[in-house]
Each structure stands twice: as C-alpha cells, then as structure tokens.
Amino acid sequence: MSDTHQQSIGFVRDSMLPQVAPPLGETGIFKWMKANMFSSIANGALTLAALAAIYYLLSGVLPWLLNGVWQADSIRECREILDGKVGGCFAVLAERWNQLLFGFKYPSELYWRPTLAFVLLFVAIAPVLFRKVFPAQMLWFSALYPFVAYFLIWGGSVLIPLFALLGFVLGYVFYSTFVARSFALGSFGGILVAMAVWYITGFLPIEGVLATEAVASRDMGGFMLNLILGTVCVSLSIPFGIALALGRQSDMLIIKWICVVFIEFIRGVPLITLLFVASVMLAYFFPPDANIDLILRVIIMITMFASAYIAEVIRGGLAALPTGQYEAGDSLGLDYAQKMRLIVLPQALKISIPGIVNVAVGLFKDTTLVSVISMFDLVGTIRGPVQASSEWNGVYWELLGSAALLFFVVCYGISQYSQWLERQLQTDHR
C-alpha cells in the first residue's frame, strides 16, 4: 500500500536547466548563408563559382584602382610614374574635369551659373517628387524654375524668359477658359498660344535689356548637356505622352488616327535617324527668318520620340482599368476632363510607373547619341577634344568608366525613387 502510494506521487521540477545555445549553423551569418547561398548542392556550386568570378574580377580591378595616378600632365608621365606597375591614369579626370562636366567651350568664369541651376533643380523637383514632405507653396518655384534655369545657363536678356513665361501664362488662361467646353481644344490651344508668344519674342529688340553674358548653344557640352536634354525631354514627354494616349482612345476619328499614325511612325524610326533629321532637315519646317538652334531641334525630336513610347505605356495603364471606373465618373455627372483628371488618370499613371521610369532611364542614356551629330556631350567630349589631344591620346577606361559611373548614379537614383513611389501608392487591399 505504501509502495503504491509512493509511486503515485508526481515529480515536479523545482529548478530549470540552463539554456543551451543553438547550433552554430542556425544563427547569424551561418544561418543566412545556409538559407541563401548553400541551400542545395546546385546553389552551393553556383555560389562558389560566383565567388571565384568576383575574386578574379577584383584581383584585376583593385590594383588598377589603388595604384592609380592622379597627378600627371600626360599619359606618358603616368606610365613613367607607374614604372611598369598596373594602375589607372586618373590624372586625366583631375585635369579635364571641367570639360567633362561643362564642355570645352563653356566660359570657365561662368561655371557657377550651371552649377547654381543644377542645385536649384533639386529645390524645384523636391515638392513635385515628395509632396507630403515639402509645403505646397514651393510648387510656385517649381513652375518658375525652367525660366530661371534658362536664364542662368544661357544668359542674355532677362526679358526672353519673362516673355516665355508670359506665353505659358496666357496659354494656361486659354486652357482654363475652354477646358469646360473641349478638353482637346483647351489643351492644344493653350500650347499654341504659349508657342506663339514665345516665338514673337525672337523679333523683339530686347538683346541689351537687363542682359548678362550670353552663352551660345553651340558652346554647351559635357555632362551638363546630357542633364539638360534628359531633364527637359523627360519633363515634356510625359504630358505629351498622356495627351497622345488619350487621343488614341478618343471617339473622334481624326484625332484618333492622327495620334495612331504619329505613335506608330515615331516608334518605327530609330532615334539616331530622328537626330539626323533634327540636325539637317527640321530647320526647313520653321519660317526662313527663324534661327532655331540645334539644342532646341534636338529637344523637339527626342521629346517626340519619348512621347510615343510613353503614350503606349500609359495606354496600357488605361486598358488595365476596369470599365467600372469610367462608368463611375459618368454616374457622378463628371465631364470628360474631370473624369480623366480625378478618376482614370491617377490610377492609370500608378499602374504605368515602371514603364514610364523604364522609358525615362533609356531616354537619359540615349542622350549620348547626340555625339553623332557633332554635339559634344559627355561621350562626345571624351571621343573628341580629350582623346584627340596628344597628352591623353590612349586613355580609355578611366574616361569611359567615369562616364558610366555618372550615368549609373543618375539612373539608379531614378529607379530607386520609382520603387519608393510604388510603395507609397500601394493603397489596394491584399
């Protein structure tokens, strides 16, 4: 009886064993490597092959970077300093940085003007890109920035950008007046009024009025030219692309077929062909007395090219929306312009963000094609004045690598912003 009673008494632990650390392969870097790099035999083999390739690449690149020469007057002096060792001749960047950034003809005493315009660019686009962070009042400066930047970079009379601003103000008034009657009439009428006032300024005697030192367009070059073309053409191609996408879906057959023919023709022609047209033939489409410089003609052609591609991207976004969204606008009694502005376009543009960014990145890189029409952008400056000089003839990797780095920084920044914007606009429920 006593034995049975003793066996029925349960044992309760009155002290805990000390905790034992998890296995080494289940924590920290070892766990991450096991899950991401060596999760299987095939993944482990690929990881080892990739590490071998990286080691082989770095073993050749790092000595070239670390032994680089930054102080020399020519490539021959670089080779004498290296004395047979592997190393890059980065002295060309230290000596010709101004030509690479601003071109070889832009006056050196005026470098502060495009530099200031570049700094103000971030101030202007900040309230556009990050509207929740910066006050809405800064959008006034964003609207004025194109005219300020023109005056800073090109110089000349201050009345030229002022008259251009007046043209756009009158165009906006025209648009606001007729938009209730016809969206297309208001849009295109406003653009025509702005262009007419801007064109008239070319015949006004305003050269010496409130003028600073003017810089001709043929003196623009370097990475500054790529930034000008990329920024202006991307900014203009988005609204034109939206207009073309809406026009292609219009019920008015004339407008629809004009947009269809324009989009299909531009998409079927290489950009380099359009650049040659801008360089040689486009001047014949303007009045005989009009002096339209090459940069403006190139901007027109690149904008047309990008607008056609962006129109197709936005058309895909419009087609992705269910018909209920269009019917919702009709049920609310909204007219066409209100329905597009308040309901349809915000959703279509959100869908189209990856495609628009893809076109923008490609367009910015394609600005280097202007070197084939004798415009000395960054690549044209490298292939022309820099490498043509006897001091730096034979330097390739250092110059082209620096150009690639500049373009990568800009394109990577655009890509990262687009991904951030997509995350901010993810309002759907999953």
N, C-alpha and C positions, 0 to 999 in steps of 0.2 A: 504494500500500500504506500509506504513511504517512497519506494523507488519510482512508482508510477507518478506520484505527486511531484517528485523532483524532476522527472523527465518532462512534465507538462509546463514547467516554468520556462517562459521565453527569455531569450537573452537580448538585452538592449544595450547597444554600444554607447558608452559614455564618453568616448573621445574619437576624433576623426583622424584618419591617416593623413599625413602631409601630402599636398598636391604634387603630382609629378609633372614635369614639363613635357609638352607634346613632342612628338618625334621631330627631329631637325628638318625632315623633308616636308613637314606640314605647316611650317610657319615662315613668315618673312619672305626673303628673296628666293629661298629654295622652293617654297610653295608656288610662287608666281612663275618661276622658271619651269617647274614641272607641269603647271597648267597651261602655259602659253608657248613654251619652246620645246619641251620634251614630253608632250602628252602621248606620243606614239613613236614607233620606230621611224616612220616616214618623216614626221615632224622633227624628230631629233636629227635625222640626216640632213634635212633642209636647213636646220639651224646651224649645224656645223659647217655646211657649205657656205651659208651666208656670212658667218663669222670669218671664214677663210678669205672670202672675197673682200670683206671690209678691211681685213688686215693687209691684204695685198694692195688695196687702194690707198690706205693711209700710209703704208710704208713708202709709197712713191710720192704722195702729195705733201705729207708733213715736212720732210726735209726741204722740199721746194718752197714751202711757205716760211718755215723757220729760218732758213738761210737766205731769205730774200734781201735784196739790196734796195734801200730807199733813198740813198744819197749818191747820185751819179749824174753826169751830164750827157751820157750817151750809152748805147748798148755795148760798145766796145769797152768803156770804162767799167760797166757792170761785170763783164766777163773777166777783166783784169782783177777786179776785187774778189770775185768768186774763185779764181785761180783753179779751174777745173772741177770745183765742187758743184753739186746740184743746188740750184737756187733760182728764184724768180727775180726779174729785173723790174721791181715795183717803183723804181725811180721815175719811170715814165708817168706814173699816176701823180707823183708828187710835183712833177714839173708841168704837166699838161692838164691838170685837174680843171683849170678854168675853161679850157677849150672843150673838154669833155662835157662839162655842165652847161656852158653858155654859148658854145660855138667859138670859132676863131675870129669872127668879125665883130661880135658884140663889144662895145666900148667897155674897157675894164673899169673905168671910173664910174660906170653906171650899173655895176653888178648888184648894187644894193636895191635897185628897183625891181628886177625879177625875184630877188630873194624876199623882199617885202611882200610882193604879190603871192609868192608861194606860202609864206607864213599866214597871210590873210585868208588864203584858200581854206585852211583848217578852221579858221574862225567862221567862215561863211558856210561851210558844209556841216559844221557841228550841230546847229539847230535843225538841219534837214535830216541828218542821219540819226540823231539822238534827241528826238522831240520831247521825250519825257524828262530829260535831264536839263536842257537849256531852256531859258524863257522864250516864249513865242515872239517877243519883241525883236529878238535877234534875226528873225526872218527878213526884216527890212534890210539889214545889211547884206543878207544872202542875195536878195533881189538886186541890190546895187553893186554887188561885187564884180560881175562881168565888166561893167563900165569902168570901175576903179582899176581892175587888173589891166584892161586895155590901155588906160592912160599911163599906168606905171611901166608896162613893158614896152609899148610902142612910143610913148611920149607924144610930142606935138601939141596942138591946141586942145585945151580942155573943153572947148565947145563941141568938138567932134563926138566924144562920148555923151555929152549933155544932149545934143540933138538926137543921138541914137536912143537915149533914154526917153526923150520926148516922143519919139516914134513908137516905142513899145507902150508907153502910157496911153497914147491915142488909140493904139491897136487894142489895148485892154478895154478902153471905154467903148470902142466899137463892138467888141465881142460881148461886153456886158449888156449893150443895148439890144443886140439882135439875137442873143442866145436863147431868149424865150421863144422866138419865132422859128429859128432854124439853127440847130447846133452846128451844122457844117458851114452855113453862111457866116455865122459869127466867128467861128474859128479861123477859117481861111480869110475872111475879110479883115480880121484883126491883124493877121500876119502880113497881108498885102499893105495895109496902112502903115505898119511899122517899117516894112521894107521900103516903101515909097518915101517916107520922111528921112530914113537913113540914107537913101540914095541921093536925095536932093541936097543933103549936106555936102556932097562932093563937089557941088558947083558954087558953094558959098565962099566968099573971101575971108576965111577965118584962120588962115595959116599962122598969122602973127599975134593972134588974140590969146592972151593968157597961156602962152606956149612954153613948154620945156624942150630940152634937146630931143629931137625925134630920131628914132632908130628905124631904118628901113626893114621891111620884112625879109629881104634877101640876106640881112645880117643876122637873122635868128638861126640858132643851131644848137647842137649838143642835146643833152637830156632835157633841157628846157623846151625844145621844140617838140619832143615826144610827149611831155606833160601837157603842153598847150593843145596839141592835136587830140590826145587821148581825153582830156577833161572836157574840151569843148564838144567834140564829136559824140561822146557818150551822153553828155547832158542834152544835146539836141536830138539825138536819135531816139531817145525814149519817148518824148511826146509825139514825134513824127511817127514812130512805130505804133503807138496807141491809135493815132488817127488813121493810119493805114489799115490796122486790124479791124477797127470799127467800120471803115469804109468798105472793106472786103465783105463784111457781113451785112452791108446796107441793103435795103429793099429797092433803092434807086439804082437801076441797071447801069446808068452812065458812070456814076461814082464807083459802083462795084467793079466794073470792068476796067476802069482807069487804075484802080488800086491793084487789081489782079495782074494786069499787064506790067505795071511798074514793078511789083514784087517779083514776079517770075523772071522778068528781064534782068533785073539787078542781081538776083540770086544765080542767074545763069552765066554771069560775066565775072571773070577774075578781078580782084581788087587792083592788081597791077595794071590791068587794061584801063580801068577807070582812072587811075592816077595818070597814065599817059594822056588820056582824054582831057583831064583837068589841066595838064601841063601844056598841051598843044591846041586842043580844039575848043575848050569851054569858053575861051575869051571871045570867040566869034558869036556866041549867043547873047552877049551884052552889047549895049549901044557902042558905036565906034569911038566916042569920046570918053567912055568909061575906062578907068585904069584899075582893073581888078587884079590885085596882086596874087601871087602864086599860093600863098598860105590860105587865103580865103577860098580859092578854087579847090584846093586840096580838102579843106574842111567841108565844102559842099559835097564833094564826091564821097568822102569817107562817111559822112553823115547819111547820104543816100544809101550807101552800101549797108551800113549797120542798121538803118531803119527797116530795110526789107527783112533782115533776119529777125530783128526784134518783133516785127509785126507778126511773123509766123509763130514766134514763141508765145506772144500774147493771144493770138488766135487759138492756140492750143489750150491756153488757160480759159478762154471764153467758152470753148467747146466742152471743157470738163465740167462746167457748171450745169446743174440740172435745170430743166426748163421752168421748174417751180420758182426759181429766183427771178426770172424775167416776169413771170405771171404775178409774183408778189408785188413788184413795182407797179404793174398795171392795176392791180387791185387797190393799191393805195392812191391811185389817181396821179401818179407822177408822170411827167413828160419824159421824153427820151433822154434828154441831158441829165435830168435829176436821177432817173433810174440808173444810168450808167455811172454817174459820179458817186451815188450814195450806196448802191447795192451791188451792181455787177462788177465794175472795175476793181474795187478793193479786194474782192475775193479772187478775181482772175489774176490780178497782179501778185497776190500772195502765192498762188499756185505757180506763177511764172518766174519767181525769183531765181531759182537755179539756172534756168535757161537764159535769163537776162544777164546774170553775172557771167555766165559762160561766154556770151557774145561780147560783153564789156572787156573781159580779160583778153579774149582773142583780138579784139579791136585795138587794145592798147599795145599788144605785141606787134600787130600788123602795121603800126605807125612807122616801124623801121623800114618798111617798103618804100618810103618817100626818098630813100637814098638813091633809088634807081632813076629818079627824075632830077638829080643834081641838087637835092636838098640835104644839107649837112646836119642831119640829126646825129644822135649818139653813134650809131653804126657808121653813118656816112663820114663823120668826123674821124673815126678810127681808121676807116679804109682810105680816107683821103689825106687831109693835112698831116695827121700824126704819123702814119706809117709811110707816107711819101717823103718825110724828112729824112735826111741822111743820118741823123743822130739816132732815130728809133726804128729804122727800117729793119725788120726782122723780129720785132716784139709782137707776139700774137696772143698767147694765152693770158698774159697779165691784163691786156686791154679788153679782150672779149670776155674774160672771166668777170671783170669789174662791171661790164655792161650787163652780163647775165645776172649778177647779184643785184643791181639796181632794179631791173625789171622784176626779178623774183620778189623783192621786198614789196613793191607796189602791188603786184598781182596776188601775193599771199595775203596782204592786208585786205584787199577787196574780197577775197574768198572767205577769210575769217569773219569779216563783217556780215557777209551774206548768211553764213551759218548762224551767227548770233541773231540776226534779224529773223530768220526762220524760227528759231526757238522762241523769240519774243511773240511771234504771231501765231504760235500753235495754240489756238483757242478752242479747237474741237475737242470733244469728249471721247476718250478711248477706254 
